[in-house]
Amino acid sequence: VSISDVDGFVQLNQYMLKDEIGKGSYGIVKLAYDETSDTHYAMKMISKKKLIKKAGFFRKPPKKEGRPEIRHDPLEKLYREIAILKKLDHPNIVKLVEVLDDPAEDNLYMAFELVDGGEVLSLPTENPLSEELTRSYFRDMVLGVEYLHFQKIIHRDIKPSNLLLTDDGHVKIADFGVSNTFEGKDAWLTNTAGTPAFMAPESLRDAKEKYSGKALDVWAMGITLYSFVYGHCPFQDEYVLGLHKKILTDPVIFPESPAVSEDLKDLISKMLQKDPDQRITLPEIKVHPWVTE
Ligand SMILES: COc1ccc(C(=O)/C=C\Nc2cc(OC)c(C(=O)O)cc2Cl)cc1
């Protein structure tokens, strides 16, 4: 990897890095321009040192007997994410084009096809989406997640900020930083991962039983669907333990306004079923009246 500073812009191999267009726990995403192909990319920059430090200090002490914390080298997790991304090829999944990883360099760079519209919706918002637009984006999400599950991948962080909007109004799923791969029919998980307001109740119970990975993604898609039409998540609390309690025990409240169709409320209720065995599945979602309308 050759890095040079060209009048304030960093040149990284054939890419000229420009403004920051995304930021998160993972690091930052910059607009990158490849003059050889006159093409723009989204360049995700990850500091390997920061990853190692984050895993080091803040790692919880090993839990009491029953649920041993599996310790993974954070870089090994990153290389697993990259291996996952490299094998994915679907119109509703972000496309990883190239990885620039110089062992001598602290930063690792992931060049993705640029999805022009950025995040589909930032929460909370006073201007939630119409049902028609929500249905279009939701259909794309369903196809993307169905493809991931078929590839034996659980995303585990489905939420609006990880859904990117193309210039022709389609949605691509991004950020596989906490995803799991599995063998067989489904993943049987025990750890919690993802974003608190989108976590399923079964992943918050301290019991030792394992739970289905696919059902976690369906739950997060339900929270996302609710937030598209109402502009905020159904369960919110300033304290994470208060949030967990609400997710575990509170029923979903549908505000009077904005007015939402009975079919959509029915689908959201079935996706936010607290018992994962009763929760609607992806094949059933695909034939739900609101989706097929
Ligand atoms: C306003 O215009 C904009 C156009 C594009 C963006 C944008 O792309 C942002 C994030 N992008 C990504 C993040 C990812 O993880 C966190 C991953 C991944 O790791 O899968 C991939 C991508 Cl692409 C933002 C604003």
PDBQT file of the ligand as one rigid body, heavy atoms in Angstrom, charges set to zero:
ROOT
HETATM    1  C1  LIG A 301     -24.293  10.741   1.478  1.00  0.00    +0.000 C 
HETATM    2  O1  LIG A 301     -23.669   9.796   0.723  1.00  0.00    +0.000 OA
HETATM    3  C2  LIG A 301     -23.199   8.662   1.341  1.00  0.00    +0.000 A 
HETATM    4  C3  LIG A 301     -22.897   7.590   0.522  1.00  0.00    +0.000 A 
HETATM    5  C4  LIG A 301     -22.432   6.397   1.090  1.00  0.00    +0.000 A 
HETATM    6  C5  LIG A 301     -22.278   6.297   2.471  1.00  0.00    +0.000 A 
HETATM    7  C6  LIG A 301     -21.763   5.003   3.025  1.00  0.00    +0.000 C 
HETATM    8  O2  LIG A 301     -21.428   4.122   2.259  1.00  0.00    +0.000 OA
HETATM    9  C7  LIG A 301     -21.660   4.778   4.462  1.00  0.00    +0.000 C 
HETATM   10  C8  LIG A 301     -21.236   3.601   5.032  1.00  0.00    +0.000 C 
HETATM   11  N1  LIG A 301     -20.818   2.545   4.221  1.00  0.00    +0.000 N 
HETATM   12  C9  LIG A 301     -20.494   1.274   4.655  1.00  0.00    +0.000 A 
HETATM   13  C10 LIG A 301     -20.385   0.931   6.024  1.00  0.00    +0.000 A 
HETATM   14  C11 LIG A 301     -20.063  -0.397   6.374  1.00  0.00    +0.000 A 
HETATM   15  O3  LIG A 301     -19.931  -0.816   7.675  1.00  0.00    +0.000 OA
HETATM   16  C12 LIG A 301     -20.205   0.120   8.696  1.00  0.00    +0.000 C 
HETATM   17  C13 LIG A 301     -19.855  -1.358   5.381  1.00  0.00    +0.000 A 
HETATM   18  C14 LIG A 301     -19.522  -2.776   5.725  1.00  0.00    +0.000 C 
HETATM   19  O4  LIG A 301     -18.571  -3.041   6.483  1.00  0.00    +0.000 OA
HETATM   20  O5  LIG A 301     -20.231  -3.669   5.183  1.00  0.00    +0.000 OA
HETATM   21  C15 LIG A 301     -19.952  -1.016   4.045  1.00  0.00    +0.000 A 
HETATM   22  C16 LIG A 301     -20.276   0.288   3.685  1.00  0.00    +0.000 A 
HETATM   23 CL1  LIG A 301     -20.404   0.725   1.999  1.00  0.00    +0.000 Cl
HETATM   24  C17 LIG A 301     -22.577   7.378   3.279  1.00  0.00    +0.000 A 
HETATM   25  C18 LIG A 301     -23.038   8.574   2.733  1.00  0.00    +0.000 A 
ENDROOT
TORSDOF 0
